[in-house]
Amino acid sequence: MAKPRLTRQQKARRQFLSSIGYTAAITGVALAGYIPVMAGNNRLRPPGALAEKEFLSSCIKCGQCVQVCPVEAIKLADITDGFGIGSPYIDARKQACDFSCDGLQCVLACPTGSLTHNIDYPAQTNMGVAKLKIPKLCLAVQGQGFKGKTRSGEDYNGILRFQEVSRWDPVPLADQEFDLEICDLCVRLCPIEIRANQCDEGKPPAGDESQCPPRAIRLVEFKGNNGVKRMKPEILDGCVGCGVCEMVCPTNPSAIVIEINTERGLGKNKWMPDASMVKTVKELK
Amino acid sequence: MSSFKDSFSELLGNPPKRPDKKTFSIEVQEMHATKKFDKVRIQAIHDELAEAKKLPQTWRKRRWATLIFINLLFVVSFYFDISMLEGSLTASRFVGFHMADLNSALQVMLAYKHIVLNLVIGTVTIFIMWWLLGGRTFCSWVCPYHLVAELAEMVHEKLEAKGWVKDHPFDRRARTWFWVIFVILAVVSGYTVYETISPTGILSRALIYGPGLALIWVGLLLLFEIFYSRRAWCRYGCPIGLTYGLVGSISPLKVQYHLVDCLHEGECRSVCLVPHVLDTVIKGKAAGLDVDLGADCTRCGRCVEVCPTKSLTFKFKGFGDKL
């Protein structure tokens, strides 16, 4: 069966049109990456991340931040994140950032400043803010203590630094025994609170008083339903949204969660350790 | 400098220029005139090739070893936490020195609209490195997609030999359109749109940080290349290839064609990823006794190893015959 023979010109025209189709199809697939971004599928970003829009544009998707994190909190997003493919995020419930690197290694590793190089200390980050989302689940609100190992029933393998166990090596959270009259895990394991406590004891982090941060979370008394005195966590100005409280909360799901701050970023740090730092950021603005 | 202009225009996707025979030197003109197809010898070569069944693979083996070594270095650096080559192909640190893929760095700076110092350092390093090494050398010697596409190409060729599939070439200018489109999209949208579909970035990250759904996209591209259009992405799509081609246009490392011994039997053109750069080997087209191949050449060495008369060689210009 003889196909109708195409002239040279017809062939060239056909190839030209199919090439336009090829270009349009691939460009279309790439542009579909805008959908998840538009849908505002916001993620908890690593310390120092610029505001979401700038963060996605400046991130070169190399994963160097992933490589330096001692607790392996940072993961890279898949193609389902569209333009956010390959960008780093933290799933706090699985593994939060506990700042056990102290020096913000991910920030130092970032080649583009997508994690801004203008911060030096954990307390300067602004990833989000914790919120007691389901108060009735909270053990403290129920007036309960906590005995045993947190999240041990979940085949959980998240790790945290416990200074009294090891200064350098984070250890599995589910291996730690607690015996608390009133559950205050979110307070006692908060990395900001731990630093503030060290300062109160006269032993600031790295012996540097300028690293003493404002308080992030505490338990406060409130009056329950029938006038019973109960405790509940109260989030303070120093909370940076690292997610450790969400990670360690023994209830399932976690009673306390991080509300992601997408407006975070340069010049929006909550707290400055000293005057010289304030100046640097102002100069940059 | 017309050869540079031609190579550049060819890189952007225009068909190779027909050389003006009047400008050929007398020596070259005579060479073309006196050359006859030595049918007996060509037949002997074809018989020999048919008997060997496999084309020579010397350079291919070296190239695959290099490609796998470099990509493994990324994997091993992370896995064993030895700070050799950290990051992935979009940006990395080689024993602490910043390196940044030129196209990724360009996309970031256009989308972010800042000059990022580390990226400038990284791009200058990478630019100098690939300028010395030939530009698109990145494609054939480092890019992990090139390796899987080469394997897919073998499948395509097998199927084509059985008559099950047919190659549908596209207009080579499509790659230039892509390059421009993704530059415009980065500037206008403020996102690194190209990274969403970059098989180079996706594969590099999958190797280092573990596989994900993005690999489905890479798989679809490969299927498209096997069943519809041979090497479609590397030939007509990849803006990274064009970026490195621009670097390669001024590189001292070339594959050089030598007219004297060539029998014009065309083995080189059938194995080449970018056969338009070998237009000069067609009888009567070489403008000189020794002709450098164009900027689009990936310096993969396939033509060098398969040429039965050794009429194609690697050449580092500026060193004369010292190398």
Interface residues (C-beta under 8 A of the other chain):
Chain A: Q15 F16 S18 S19 I20 Y22 T23 I26 T27 V29 A30 L31 G33 Y34 V37 K53 E54 L56 S57 S58 C59 I60 K61 C62 G63 Q64 V66 Q67 V68 K75 L76 D78 I79 T80 G82 F83 I85 G86 A109 P111 T112 G113
Chain B: S77 F78 D81 E86 G87 S88 T90 A91 S92 R93 H98 A100 S104 A105 V108 A111 Y112 K113 H114 V116 N118 L119 G122 H168 P169 F170 D171 R173 A174 W177 F178 I181 F182 L185 S189 G190 Y191 T192 V193 Y194 E195 T196 I197 G201 I202 R205 I208 Y209 G212 L213 A214 I216 W217 S229 A232 Y236 G237
